[in-house]
Amino acid sequence: MKMFVDAGAIYLHRDAVDFRKSINGLVVIVEQEMALSPFSEALFVFCNRNRDRMKVLYWDRTGFCLWYKRLEKEKFKWPRQHSQPMMTLNEEQWAWLLSGYDVIGHRSLSYAHCAG
């Protein structure tokens, strides 16, 4: 699902935000809570407490854009068990989130040798 072109990165703000916030309020969250530049070529993804609404903020070189999605019956599979307040998604995980799948999946394991 190619919805946003030239997204250098996709940052998901893990905690719910007050959805009365619009562009200026979300820019403050990006700068202060996420410690990122809202002018970068990135998508900044937010959800509400009920996880049935999503806002995506991005800069398109001429101004800020705000995309809004409301689910009518389901909830987004928002990663709440992640240890960081923010996580970076790849394009595949972004498509999963929009399609209703869990973006975390199985955690990778790394072993030096097999225990016999």
MDAnalysis code that builds the backbone (N, CA, C; Angstrom):
import MDAnalysis as mda
import numpy as np

u = mda.Universe.empty(348, n_residues=116, atom_resindex=np.repeat(np.arange(116), 3), trajectory=True)
u.add_TopologyAttr("name", ["N", "CA", "C"] * 116)
u.add_TopologyAttr("resid", np.arange(1, 117))
u.add_TopologyAttr("resname", ["MET", "LYS", "MET", "PHE", "VAL", "ASP", "ALA", "GLY", "ALA", "ILE", "TYR", "LEU", "HIS", "ARG", "ASP", "ALA", "VAL", "ASP", "PHE", "ARG", "LYS", "SER", "ILE", "ASN", "GLY", "LEU", "VAL", "VAL", "ILE", "VAL", "GLU", "GLN", "GLU", "MET", "ALA", "LEU", "SER", "PRO", "PHE", "SER", "GLU", "ALA", "LEU", "PHE", "VAL", "PHE", "CYS", "ASN", "ARG", "ASN", "ARG", "ASP", "ARG", "MET", "LYS", "VAL", "LEU", "TYR", "TRP", "ASP", "ARG", "THR", "GLY", "PHE", "CYS", "LEU", "TRP", "TYR", "LYS", "ARG", "LEU", "GLU", "LYS", "GLU", "LYS", "PHE", "LYS", "TRP", "PRO", "ARG", "GLN", "HIS", "SER", "GLN", "PRO", "MET", "MET", "THR", "LEU", "ASN", "GLU", "GLU", "GLN", "TRP", "ALA", "TRP", "LEU", "LEU", "SER", "GLY", "TYR", "ASP", "VAL", "ILE", "GLY", "HIS", "ARG", "SER", "LEU", "SER", "TYR", "ALA", "HIS", "CYS", "ALA", "GLY"])
u.atoms.positions = np.array([
    [0.852, -1.173, 0.000],
    [0.000, 0.000, 0.000],
    [0.893, 1.229, 0.000],
    [1.058, 1.873, -1.138],
    [1.862, 3.081, -1.273],
    [0.949, 4.288, -1.128],
    [0.841, 4.796, 0.077],
    [-0.051, 5.925, 0.290],
    [0.712, 7.237, 0.365],
    [1.883, 7.218, 0.990],
    [2.676, 8.419, 1.172],
    [3.992, 8.224, 0.433],
    [4.282, 9.121, -0.460],
    [5.507, 8.983, -1.242],
    [6.674, 9.654, -0.526],
    [7.863, 9.128, -0.765],
    [9.099, 9.697, -0.253],
    [9.147, 9.827, 1.265],
    [8.562, 8.890, 1.962],
    [8.678, 8.887, 3.417],
    [10.020, 8.271, 3.774],
    [10.936, 9.102, 4.257],
    [12.245, 8.601, 4.635],
    [12.173, 7.665, 5.820],
    [11.249, 7.937, 6.740],
    [11.077, 7.103, 7.935],
    [9.626, 7.203, 8.383],
    [9.210, 6.208, 9.135],
    [7.855, 6.191, 9.688],
    [7.999, 6.005, 11.190],
    [7.628, 7.035, 11.940],
    [7.746, 7.010, 13.387],
    [6.367, 6.880, 14.016],
    [6.219, 5.894, 14.865],
    [4.958, 5.655, 15.535],
    [5.096, 6.111, 16.990],
    [4.259, 7.067, 17.383],
    [4.211, 7.513, 18.778],
    [3.354, 6.507, 19.523],
    [3.959, 5.759, 20.429],
    [3.290, 4.611, 21.035],
    [2.141, 4.988, 21.958],
    [2.276, 6.061, 22.725],
    [1.229, 6.460, 23.658],
    [0.101, 7.183, 22.943],
    [-1.095, 7.029, 23.466],
    [-2.259, 7.706, 22.889],
    [-2.124, 9.218, 23.069],
    [-2.659, 9.953, 22.109],
    [-2.655, 11.416, 22.198],
    [-4.100, 11.924, 22.192],
    [-4.255, 13.124, 22.695],
    [-5.544, 13.800, 22.695],
    [-5.859, 14.191, 21.255],
    [-6.913, 13.652, 20.696],
    [-7.205, 13.890, 19.284],
    [-7.845, 15.245, 19.006],
    [-7.958, 16.079, 20.023],
    [-8.328, 17.478, 19.772],
    [-7.132, 18.233, 19.222],
    [-5.936, 17.655, 19.393],
    [-4.726, 18.282, 18.855],
    [-4.755, 18.208, 17.328],
    [-4.346, 19.293, 16.735],
    [-4.235, 19.325, 15.289],
    [-2.758, 19.456, 14.933],
    [-2.459, 20.081, 13.829],
    [-1.077, 20.139, 13.344],
    [-0.122, 20.731, 14.371],
    [-0.422, 21.901, 14.897],
    [0.511, 22.552, 15.821],
    [0.757, 21.718, 17.079],
    [-0.286, 21.135, 17.644],
    [-0.126, 20.307, 18.833],
    [0.680, 19.052, 18.563],
    [0.494, 18.444, 17.403],
    [1.252, 17.249, 17.052],
    [2.715, 17.581, 16.753],
    [2.960, 18.756, 16.167],
    [4.338, 19.202, 15.923],
    [5.083, 19.326, 17.247],
    [4.412, 19.853, 18.267],
    [5.033, 19.978, 19.594],
    [5.391, 18.597, 20.143],
    [4.520, 17.614, 19.973],
    [4.817, 16.246, 20.427],
    [6.026, 15.690, 19.689],
    [6.083, 15.898, 18.381],
    [7.227, 15.407, 17.593],
    [8.520, 16.021, 18.104],
    [8.518, 17.329, 18.338],
    [9.734, 18.009, 18.771],
    [10.106, 17.691, 20.217],
    [9.138, 17.746, 21.121],
    [9.461, 17.638, 22.541],
    [9.469, 16.208, 23.067],
    [8.491, 15.402, 22.721],
    [8.421, 14.041, 23.250],
    [9.220, 13.045, 22.416],
    [9.208, 13.224, 21.099],
    [9.896, 12.285, 20.234],
    [11.321, 12.745, 19.913],
    [11.635, 14.023, 20.208],
    [12.951, 14.619, 19.956],
    [13.376, 14.471, 18.495],
    [12.427, 14.727, 17.590],
    [12.685, 14.647, 16.152],
    [12.286, 15.958, 15.480],
    [12.760, 16.151, 14.274],
    [12.385, 17.334, 13.505],
    [11.123, 17.036, 12.701],
    [10.074, 17.819, 12.885],
    [8.855, 17.591, 12.111],
    [9.018, 17.950, 10.632],
    [10.132, 18.599, 10.277],
    [10.390, 18.993, 8.897],
    [11.161, 17.932, 8.109],
    [11.466, 16.818, 8.744],
    [12.180, 15.754, 8.043],
    [11.226, 15.035, 7.093],
    [11.786, 14.260, 6.193],
    [10.955, 13.490, 5.255],
    [10.480, 12.228, 5.956],
    [9.551, 12.413, 6.880],
    [9.087, 11.290, 7.692],
    [7.591, 11.415, 7.946],
    [7.004, 10.276, 8.262],
    [5.615, 10.238, 8.714],
    [5.636, 10.081, 10.223],
    [4.776, 10.816, 10.915],
    [4.642, 10.725, 12.357],
    [3.219, 10.253, 12.627],
    [3.107, 9.068, 13.221],
    [1.820, 8.384, 13.344],
    [1.371, 8.403, 14.801],
    [0.104, 8.772, 15.017],
    [-0.480, 8.893, 16.347],
    [-1.831, 8.173, 16.387],
    [-2.219, 7.717, 17.574],
    [-3.561, 7.153, 17.717],
    [-4.220, 7.708, 18.976],
    [-5.531, 7.533, 19.056],
    [-6.282, 7.978, 20.224],
    [-6.319, 6.867, 21.269],
    [-6.903, 7.147, 22.427],
    [-6.937, 6.185, 23.530],
    [-7.713, 4.919, 23.172],
    [-8.785, 5.044, 22.401],
    [-9.584, 3.877, 22.019],
    [-8.972, 3.065, 20.887],
    [-7.903, 3.581, 20.279],
    [-7.196, 2.929, 19.167],
    [-8.087, 2.695, 17.948],
    [-9.091, 3.533, 17.766],
    [-9.939, 3.407, 16.582],
    [-9.748, 4.578, 15.621],
    [-8.831, 5.472, 15.956],
    [-8.528, 6.621, 15.095],
    [-7.027, 6.822, 15.010],
    [-6.604, 7.273, 13.853],
    [-5.184, 7.473, 13.602],
    [-4.996, 8.814, 12.897],
    [-3.942, 9.516, 13.284],
    [-3.532, 10.736, 12.580],
    [-2.099, 10.552, 12.132],
    [-1.813, 11.044, 10.934],
    [-0.462, 10.987, 10.381],
    [-0.078, 12.403, 9.980],
    [1.017, 12.868, 10.551],
    [1.525, 14.207, 10.268],
    [2.769, 14.082, 9.406],
    [2.877, 14.933, 8.396],
    [4.104, 14.953, 7.598],
    [4.262, 16.313, 6.933],
    [5.511, 16.624, 6.615],
    [5.898, 17.866, 5.956],
    [6.130, 17.554, 4.493],
    [5.501, 18.299, 3.589],
    [5.665, 17.991, 2.160],
    [6.418, 19.080, 1.400],
    [7.286, 19.808, 2.082],
    [8.145, 20.868, 1.518],
    [7.420, 22.182, 1.295],
    [6.102, 22.192, 1.356],
    [5.362, 23.459, 1.208],
    [4.480, 23.732, 2.415],
    [4.354, 22.750, 3.283],
    [3.532, 22.901, 4.479],
    [3.261, 21.546, 5.107],
    [2.638, 21.590, 6.256],
    [2.292, 20.347, 6.953],
    [1.012, 19.764, 6.392],
    [0.955, 18.445, 6.383],
    [-0.247, 17.713, 5.981],
    [-0.669, 16.851, 7.163],
    [-1.968, 16.705, 7.313],
    [-2.504, 15.865, 8.375],
    [-3.514, 14.913, 7.767],
    [-3.242, 13.630, 7.892],
    [-4.103, 12.575, 7.366],
    [-4.800, 11.945, 8.548],
    [-6.073, 11.628, 8.409],
    [-6.888, 11.124, 9.514],
    [-7.641, 9.885, 9.057],
    [-7.624, 8.847, 9.883],
    [-8.382, 7.634, 9.557],
    [-9.182, 7.221, 10.782],
    [-10.453, 6.898, 10.570],
    [-11.332, 6.432, 11.642],
    [-11.866, 5.062, 11.270],
    [-11.655, 4.096, 12.154],
    [-12.208, 2.765, 11.942],
    [-13.637, 2.742, 12.482],
    [-14.516, 2.114, 11.743],
    [-15.920, 2.089, 12.139],
    [-16.240, 0.996, 13.147],
    [-15.533, -0.140, 13.089],
    [-15.885, -1.241, 13.987],
    [-14.702, -1.830, 14.737],
    [-13.527, -1.758, 14.234],
    [-12.367, -2.433, 14.818],
    [-11.444, -1.438, 15.513],
    [-10.318, -1.951, 15.994],
    [-9.283, -1.127, 16.613],
    [-7.957, -1.420, 15.915],
    [-7.094, -0.414, 15.863],
    [-5.752, -0.627, 15.334],
    [-4.979, -1.508, 16.302],
    [-4.150, -2.387, 15.782],
    [-3.294, -3.254, 16.585],
    [-2.069, -2.440, 17.006],
    [-2.304, -1.520, 17.926],
    [-1.263, -0.575, 18.344],
    [-0.308, -1.260, 19.306],
    [0.993, -1.187, 19.066],
    [1.970, -1.864, 19.938],
    [2.067, -1.179, 21.296],
    [1.453, -1.770, 22.296],
    [1.461, -1.176, 23.635],
    [2.496, -1.811, 24.536],
    [3.000, -2.971, 24.196],
    [3.958, -3.677, 25.042],
    [5.404, -3.318, 24.703],
    [5.612, -2.429, 23.786],
    [6.958, -2.037, 23.392],
    [7.571, -1.179, 24.486],
    [8.858, -1.313, 24.734],
    [9.509, -0.622, 25.844],
    [9.792, 0.858, 25.573],
    [9.855, 1.260, 24.335],
    [10.169, 2.639, 23.988],
    [8.895, 3.448, 23.733],
    [8.904, 4.752, 24.012],
    [7.718, 5.580, 23.750],
    [7.481, 5.817, 22.257],
    [8.471, 5.477, 21.441],
    [8.372, 5.669, 19.997],
    [9.026, 4.474, 19.325],
    [8.515, 4.099, 18.177],
    [9.175, 3.053, 17.415],
    [9.177, 3.420, 15.935],
    [10.150, 2.912, 15.228],
    [10.264, 3.144, 13.799],
    [9.667, 1.942, 13.076],
    [8.833, 2.223, 12.086],
    [8.223, 1.166, 11.282],
    [8.849, 1.155, 9.900],
    [8.946, -0.027, 9.309],
    [9.317, -0.091, 7.907],
    [8.024, -0.059, 7.077],
    [8.148, -0.024, 5.776],
    [6.951, 0.086, 4.920],
    [6.027, -1.116, 5.069],
    [6.616, -2.295, 5.275],
    [5.802, -3.496, 5.443],
    [4.989, -3.417, 6.736],
    [5.633, -3.001, 7.824],
    [4.920, -2.857, 9.101],
    [3.836, -1.781, 9.014],
    [4.117, -0.714, 8.300],
    [3.145, 0.361, 8.095],
    [1.910, -0.179, 7.370],
    [2.120, -0.980, 6.338],
    [1.005, -1.591, 5.616],
    [0.239, -2.550, 6.531],
    [0.971, -3.293, 7.376],
    [0.307, -4.195, 8.317],
    [-0.584, -3.416, 9.271],
    [-0.065, -2.324, 9.822],
    [-0.843, -1.525, 10.769],
    [-2.134, -1.024, 10.125],
    [-2.026, -0.521, 8.900],
    [-3.219, -0.017, 8.203],
    [-4.186, -1.138, 7.843],
    [-3.657, -2.355, 7.694],
    [-4.500, -3.496, 7.326],
    [-5.052, -4.257, 8.528],
    [-4.652, -3.874, 9.737],
    [-5.196, -4.503, 10.927],
    [-4.343, -5.585, 11.539],
    [-3.086, -5.689, 11.121],
    [-2.196, -6.708, 11.665],
    [-1.287, -6.113, 12.734],
    [-0.744, -6.975, 13.587],
    [0.192, -6.572, 14.620],
    [1.535, -6.253, 13.966],
    [2.137, -5.117, 14.285],
    [3.394, -4.713, 13.649],
    [4.620, -5.256, 14.367],
    [4.462, -5.759, 15.577],
    [5.611, -6.248, 16.322],
    [6.041, -7.620, 15.827],
    [5.121, -8.555, 15.716],
    [5.460, -9.900, 15.265],
    [6.329, -10.617, 16.273],
    [7.034, -11.616, 15.833],
    [7.920, -12.376, 16.713],
    [9.245, -11.649, 16.848],
    [9.805, -11.715, 17.992],
    [11.109, -11.090, 18.232],
    [12.209, -12.035, 17.738],
    [13.236, -11.457, 17.136],
    [14.367, -12.239, 16.650],
    [15.190, -12.768, 17.823],
    [15.701, -13.967, 17.671],
    [16.571, -14.567, 18.660],
    [17.937, -14.773, 18.028],
    [18.968, -14.657, 18.839],
    [20.319, -14.852, 18.339],
    [21.083, -15.728, 19.328],
    [21.617, -16.838, 18.834],
    [22.366, -17.770, 19.680],
    [23.771, -17.928, 19.133],
    [24.723, -18.097, 20.046],
    [26.102, -18.329, 19.637],
    [26.340, -19.795, 19.308],
    [25.654, -20.701, 20.028],
    [25.807, -22.131, 19.781],
    [24.576, -22.840, 20.351],
    [24.412, -24.073, 19.942],
    [23.273, -24.867, 20.434],
    [23.665, -25.553, 21.732],
    [22.760, -25.531, 22.691],
    [22.995, -26.244, 23.941],
    [22.633, -27.702, 23.741],
    [23.505, -28.583, 24.061],
    [23.300, -29.983, 23.765],
    [22.864, -30.728, 24.916],
])
